[in-house]
């Protein structure tokens, strides 16, 4: 039997839960994503070096940890897809 992934409704419910319980996480995540997108890219580095040089803001990790705590007991694959779905909504500024 395959891994059960979050449905769009579950992703929206999780986003609503975050908005109610930790709205600052969403705001901070948006700001961090914007900052990261503005970071200059050093093309003299290899892809691996460039990836290693990116320091993920705490706000990225805080959101991920919040989701993992709120949905404890779910599979790691479910949690990853839930996080990615929420991240997509936040970054596209629909949150």
C-alpha positions in Angstrom: 0.0 0.0 0.0 1.3 3.4 -0.9 2.1 6.3 1.3 -0.9 8.5 2.1 -0.1 12.1 1.2 -2.0 15.2 2.4 -5.0 16.3 0.3 -5.3 20.0 -0.7 -8.0 20.2 2.0 -5.7 18.9 4.7 -3.0 21.4 3.6 -5.5 24.3 3.8 -6.7 23.0 7.2 -3.1 22.9 8.4 -2.5 26.4 7.1 -5.6 27.6 9.0 -4.4 25.9 12.1 -1.0 27.7 11.8 -2.8 31.1 11.2 -4.8 30.6 14.3 -2.1 29.3 16.6 1.1 30.8 15.2 0.4 33.6 12.7 3.8 35.1 13.2 5.4 32.0 11.7 3.7 32.7 8.4 4.7 36.4 8.3 8.3 35.6 9.3 8.4 32.8 6.7 7.3 35.2 3.9 10.0 37.7 5.0 12.7 35.1 5.1 11.7 33.7 1.7 11.9 37.1 0.2 15.3 37.8 1.7 16.6 34.4 0.5 15.3 35.1 -3.0 17.2 38.5 -3.1 20.5 36.9 -1.9 23.1 37.4 -4.6 24.1 34.2 -6.4 27.8 33.6 -6.7 28.1 31.7 -10.1 31.8 31.0 -9.6 30.7 28.3 -7.1 29.6 24.9 -8.1 25.9 24.0 -7.4 27.0 22.0 -4.3 29.1 24.9 -2.9 26.2 27.3 -3.6 23.8 25.0 -1.8 26.1 24.6 1.1 26.5 28.4 1.4 22.8 29.0 1.8 22.0 29.4 5.4 18.3 28.6 5.9 16.7 31.3 8.1 15.4 30.0 11.5 11.9 31.0 10.3 12.0 28.2 7.7 13.0 25.7 10.4 10.5 27.0 12.9 7.6 26.5 10.5 8.8 23.0 9.7 9.2 22.1 13.4 5.7 23.6 14.2 4.1 21.4 11.5 6.1 18.3 12.7 4.9 18.9 16.3 1.3 19.6 15.3 1.0 16.5 13.2 3.2 14.1 15.3 2.6 10.5 14.5 2.1 11.1 10.8 4.7 9.6 8.4 7.7 11.7 7.5 6.6 11.7 3.9 3.2 13.1 4.9 4.9 15.8 7.0 7.2 16.7 4.1 4.4 17.1 1.6 2.3 19.0 4.1 5.2 21.4 4.7 5.8 21.8 1.0 2.1 22.5 0.3 1.9 25.1 3.0 5.2 26.6 1.9 3.9 26.9 -1.7 0.8 28.8 -0.5 2.8 31.1 1.7 5.4 31.9 -1.0 2.7 32.5 -3.6 1.3 35.0 -1.0 -2.1 33.5 -0.8 -1.7 33.0 2.9 
